[in-house]
Amino acid sequence: MFADFLLDWLSAVPGFAVPFALAALGLLVIEKAGVLSLGAEGFMLVGALSGIGAILGLGSQPLPALAVSAAAAALLSVLFSFLVVSLRVNQVIAGLSFVFLAQGLTGLIGTTEGWVNRPVEGLRSLSLIPLVDIPVIGPVLFRQDVVVFLTVPAFAVVAWFLTRTLTGLRLRAVGDGPDAADAAGIGVARMRYGAVAAGAALVGIAGGYLSVGTARIWVEGMTGGRGWIAIALVIFARWQPWRALAGALLFGAIEALIPRIAAVGVQVPQYFIAMIPYLATLGVMIWTCLRGNGGSLEPRALGVAHLREDR
Amino acid sequence: MSQASALPPALEMTMVSKSFDGFRALSEASFAAHAGEVHALLGENGAGKSTLMNVAIGLYRPDSGVVRVRGEAVVIDGPLAAKRLDIGMVHQHYKLVKAFTALENILLACGGPSYGRGLREVEAAVRRHCAALGFTVPLDRPVGMLSVAEQQRVEILKVLVEGARILILDEPTAVLTDREAEQMLLTMRRLADEGRTVILVTHKLGEVKRYADRVTVMRGGRTVASADPDSLSLSELTTLVVGAPVERERAPSPAIGKTMLRIAGLSGARADGLTVLSDATLIVRAGEIYGIAGVGGNGQTELAEILMGVRAPLSGSIELEGVGDLCAGDAGLRRELGLAAIPADRSAYGLAGGLSVAENYAVGGVLAGRFGSWFRLDRKAMNRATEAAVSAFDIHGVRSPRQKVSLLSGGNAQKLVVAREFARPPRAVLAHSPSRGLDVRAAGAVHQRLRAARDAGAAILLISEDLDEVLLLSDRVGVMSRGKIVAEFDAPADRNAVGAAMVHHA
């Protein structure tokens, strides 16, 4: 009985963790380049709608639909970059207004196109051949959809890219010392545009996965604040990819647990659960500050527009 | 040296002029440095040294003039163009990514085939240069954790790995200890002996005499002399740097009273933790202007900030004789005890640009309850007082007391600060570069107000990097160097003697 509960829960965790993980990974890329993107929730909403739109409107398969999610979010992010990188608009205000813009825009398009509450087929489960034969947990953990299987390699690729390639070095330089990067001949604005677009694409996939992958249906505002949790996760992870993945798994586990313990009759206030990620983030921030290296891992130019000192 | 002179100069700049918004930073400056020499570019702050060198590395485009590198006329339109011509500069403010290691920083600037191979190539090159120069630099720690001297070595290595043949070092010893500076200068000597051209931008005469093969002196945007430093005496060099005195009428104090402001053993640190004010001691008497002269960065700014109450001292005391200890409280207490402050940075400490003229004027009296109480602001009284002050202090450009302060010109904004600070007769006044950025008339008006306050019996501490201003106003001159007063002169102070004290102790 308890073993069944445990296995059922564990098998659901990856599906719940993937949106957090991919959104946090995308944000991490953006923030490493020194851009604060509070618009994550907006990019997720756009991803969720465009994914379902690709299936219902264009008759696309689920996987190409996720590519559409990525492209749509990346496209919108160019406008965001134009505001914060080229025009040097306050990044907090620009990010917040993008959330509201995306809420309105996706609600409008989704309802006028009639995409609300129309079930789609969604992603199929695959079996990871050798591992699925492990007794008991094999069939549970290794029979998942393709996005789950690709998430861990995605983290590996991004971590390698950021720390082991010249472009990654330049991207981090732009986020940590834009003046030094500028003096080294790196196009700060170009690098930031690129990082924002790439990161937004990942956040868009996270949103698309919610509608196409797990819910298989679209409703207005369906991301339900996951973009905000992803922002908290990046801070929680001190801008380190693997820690962000661990945090995503933790919050995925919590989210998967809520309906299951409710089903066996244990009542936990949902608002308490919803509060936990932010509480954990606050805790981590306080802890790192008390330890005396507050913000030492944070990109130094995070949220600061770059302006060459021309006198 | 004679052999080198036969070749065209490695870097030659002829009749270079450059203006910023009508301000002439360079006027027909000429400069030539040869391979194999350490060439000092000497001058006071604002003489145009950095501007000239920024032209050489392409950060500024000259309005007119010719730049030649190894005999060929070139257009340097950016740092990349300078890099291609083998010109490298170590800036006064290092351009390093603090979170990166030394190797990563150098790789970032130099590039490479890939991250891993580039890092190995950079490491090999760095080790070669380190061995040749006798350097030690930790290569595997973030540069933010290295000492200032180590960070500077990273900057030099960066320029060397890039392949620079012409090295420009902007005030390289300004932030170093004596020992570190000594090593730094020996390194420069070695680089020149290897056939490179080393340009040392400095305001320290001692360095020039001891280490430079040649010196070019700048003053007021012009190059006034180029010579072998051995052929000039220290006093000749001093005169070249500070220029001939500008004759203006002095007005000595009518009556100097007893000690009013007593600063004893005051020490303070800069924002980055370096102690730059160490054991400064001085007194200012009632009815006296005490002027602090000194090369910028010797603790003057920190002294002013501690006096204003925006920076806490590490030790020492500031006392208003018979009134109380200024360090016992915040800026509000200082105001209450009768200290008026005219800060150097008007826009940061003096005025709130987005607020109105009346609000900026009245804020000094609000705490004392002059414009209403804690829950009611008497706008009418504020406007009346502001209008009176505007006409009394001859502030132009104020159409209404409700007008934003940021619309005022520099001179009128400064007059507004003075009007507010002198609204109640102060016991002591801190005036930090009070005429910075002002034209002659506005500066004259501010000076007149300072003299009037002195004649009314206030003790005035004037801190200025403009030696003319200090000599013109002061009844007593103190020279600040390395965070303390190293010499004092009674008015009229001899310009060359003060100038010599400024640079010899540095």
Interface residues (C-beta under 8 A of the other chain):
Chain A: R164 T165 L166 G168 L169 R170 R172 A173 D176 G177 D179 A180 A181 A183 A184 G185 I186 P299 R300 R311
Chain B: F20 P79 L80 K83 H91 K95 L96 V97 K98 A99 F100 E104 N105 L107 L108 A109 G111 G112 S114 Y115 G116 G118
